[in-house]
């Protein structure tokens, strides 16, 4: 019997350019980021050999680590991200919950959402200026956090 694919539902992957960053600083949402990288969760393992057992090595989960998330956007009039980092430089750590939201191809419905728990800025990078270029001035914010969850 032949497979009938006429009723099969097509499942295309989501586009990487349909996302929104929901980052609240003092109750105000910051958005419009053009890049997000570092959504990585990695579990480390410890290996143990057992005497007389040569076929394999036991691997035990040791701990999980989360990489920093890097956000990039065109420089705008708001200096909230700069100020958030400057507060950290001055010794005042303000950890915030951050959400990264992937939208459907039309850019409307939320398809995936990742939450960074207790995130705080560890690096802010300003734009590069060149007299012979007309590129957008980009600011970069690097966030450390205490966990990445899918919401």
Buried (B, 14 or more C-beta within 10 A) or exposed (E): EEEEEEEEEEEEEEEEEBBBBBBEBEEEEBEEBEBBEBBEEEEEEEEEEEEEEEEEEEEEEEEEEBBBBBBBBEBEEEEBBBBBBEBBEEEEEBBBBBBBBBBEEEEEEEEEBBBBBBBBBEEBEEEEEEEEEEEEEBBBBBBBBEEBEEE
